[in-house]
Amino acid sequence: MGRFIATSLGASEQRELRRLLTASALVHLALALFLGFSPGGEIVMPLGAIAVELVAMPAPAQAPAPAAAAKAARLAPPPPPPAPKQVVLPKETAPPKPEPKAVTKPKPEPQPSSEPATEREYSDVLSELRAEAGDEAPSPAAPTQTAAAVGSPTGQPVSPAFLAWERKARIHIRQNWVVPPSFRNEPLRTSITVELDAGGTILGEPRIVKRSGNPWYDDGVVRSIQKASPLPAPPEAGEWSFVFVADEGF
Amino acid sequence: MRRARGFAQLVLLLLAGVSRVAAEDRPSVVIDPGQARNYGVAVQRFATASAAANPGRVDAFREQIVRGLEFSSVFRSIDPKAFLGPETTVSIDDSDSVLCGDWRSIGADALVEGTLRTDAGQFIVEFRAWDTTRCSMLLRKRYAQPAQADVAPLARRIADDIVAAFIGVRGVSATEIAFVSTRGGSQEIFVMNADGSNARAATANRSINTFPNWSPSGESILYTSYRYANRPLLFVSTRGRGKPGRVLAKLGNRAGIYRGVFAPTGPRLALVMSEGEAAEIFSVNLDGGNLKRLTNNRVIDVSPSWSPDASRIAFVSDRSGSPQVYVMNADGSDQRRLTFQGSYNTNPAWSPDGRWIVYETRLEGQFDLWLIDPTGSTNVPLVSHPRNDEAPTWAPNGRKLAFSSTRRGRADIYVIDLSGDNLLRLTENAGSNTNPSWGPFPR
């Protein structure tokens, strides 16, 4: 019967059973030595009680929205895959030390069939290098973004000056926008409007026109545009709007 | 005609130039994520009220906060040597402003400052976290604990709070992972911090112990042990906080109880038990009362994993001829096959947000980890390697997973972000380390 179970149990249960059978002699020995009966087999690890007092927490961190947002996300159709990467480690090379300080991601082996995420990062680097060299990099997501940008909402054609600035501004803002892994590839989208002077400096506070549903994501967007000030000089001073999309390209 | 249109466009452009144009009349600039994945954070040495405070302890406290922040994958710490502002907190009085420009200029998106003191037998820490870009305080909090208690967990807890203040998802550096290790010769349950530090034994019965599983409160760890009469039975280890011992007493001496898994919402267990020939899944109270059979057939049904609301259970069955992942309602109704790809899929684990089920799939003779959503419409790889990656378990914030892998020969425990980034090995050179179970947030 044991054999029957062993052949049809799950992998880990199977291994456990095998271990059980091979080690049963050991167990009996242990029993004979009365070691297994020790009721004091548990290690005592007391932990002091911790009293918490929230002295102050301003609005963004206090917003109860994430629960609602999380619920909405649960109800929403399954999001795009969270950019799972094929983590391929070089065989038998030293993986990172357990200290978080040494959190160096083991370099994946170069794969000819790299997936979209990797390609995107590569072109990211390219565009940043180009930006540094003063080039206008072709944006990785250019087709979508140009489609979104070409033609203003009023149906007017977009000027070449706008297109040139748009590219520079996008590269500049991306460099200042921190998107933690938690937000990447989530269906989050925030629209903001800022007033720019002729030199690209943001005047006053950015205004959120459309919220993403996640206040912390919105917060990060506002943080990034402020950090990015001054932006490249716009075609003209005035109000400009930006849409921050976490799952673009997936 | 063409010329006329061009002229009209020119007029429109000129008009646009002279009149004030509202943003909504202009095209938007679409921004997608670039490379930047973490915020720079400057963590000061916390100020101590008394000169007698042990400087080493103060530095260690700072180091623990830094470790906790970096473990989140949300922050990277800035070396204090680069600080333009003070290395040690001057004051956290609300009347004192922070020179945000000094911190921004060294790349610190965030500043953490605080004070430590001992008062009436209590160790009291108070801290503030700043968003330096907008120069706004995101968080201010005070913790107190008995003066003699270990302060490292408190420091990691502060780090996790700061992560929550920035991204709305609490960090998990103050959580623990239970696992099975043979480092001492026998196969015991161990517990370590989520970053792999401070591993210590939770059982010491010199027998075979396996399948650790945390109670939802984090008070105890359920595990299967062969310590009595060579027969698998369930026990709890409370690690000194309560009476440890055997559970399911009302079940009496059933033939084999292979594995128990706590429901996330209450005291009920999913149980893998074999009374006849094949292991089946049951649900039962911790004392063994109210036993209900959920699967009932001649084949093996194992590896239960609850959905976060405890309304459903994912499990493994070989009713189709090969082991595959199934889902059912918690009362055993509506059993449906979820995985159809591959000839061997096992060890499902439902994510805390309910969106994913991670599982092992055998490809080319070795196990990889894949993610599937509970409807089965999305099925994607998470970890793949020429050697086995097994027994995945979710961090309570749903943003990291731990698993065991034989990629270095003997099995070790690793963690990885849900995004596939930041693979980190937690155990090293100490026997075989398997079957991780990630504990809940500390209370």
Interface residues (C-beta under 8 A of the other chain):
Chain A: M1 F4 I5 S8 L9 G10 A11 S12 E13 E16 R19 L20 A23 S24 V27 H28 A30 L31 L35 G36 F37 S38 P39 G41 E42 I43 V44 M45 P46 L47 G48 A49 I50 A51 V52 E53 L54 V55 A56 M57 P58 P60 A61 P66 A70 A73 R74 P78 P79 P80 P81 P82 A83 P84 K85 Q86 V87 V88 L89 K91 E92 P95 P96 P98 E99 P100 K101 V103 K105 P106 E121 D124 V125 E128 P140 A141 T144 Q145 A148 A149 V150 G151 S152 P153 T154 Q156 P157 V158 S159 F162 E166 A169 R170 I173 R174 Q175 N176 W177 V178 V179 P180 P181 S182 F183 R184 N185 S191 T193 V209 N214 P215 W216 Y217 D219 G220 V222 R223 Q226 K227 E236 G238 E239 W240 S241 F242 V243 F244 V245 A246 E248 G249
Chain B: Q9 L12 L13 A16 G17 R20 V21 A22 A23 E24 D25 R26 P27 S28 V29 V30 I31 D32 P33 G34 Q35 A36 R37 N38 Y39 V66 R67 G68 E70 F71 S73 V74 S77 R104 D109 Q122 E126 D131 T133 R134 S136 M137 L138 L139 R140 K141 R142 Y143 A144 Q145 P146 Q148 A149 D150 P153 L154 R157 A164 A165 F166 I167 G168 V169 S173 S186 Q187 V191 D195 G196 S197 R200 A201 A202 T203 A204 N205 R206 S207 I208 T210 F211 T224 Y226 R227 Y228 A229 N230 P232 S237 T238 R239 G240 R241 P244 G245 Y258 R259 V272 S274 E277 A278 A279 V299 I300 V302 S303 V316 D318 P323 Y344 T346 N347 D353 G354 R355 E360 R362 F367 L371 D373 T375 S377 T378 V380 P381 L382 V383 S384 H385 P386 E390 A391 R399 R407 R408 G409 Y414 I416 D417 L418 S419 G420 D421 N422 L423 L424 R425 L426 T427 E428 T434 N435 P442
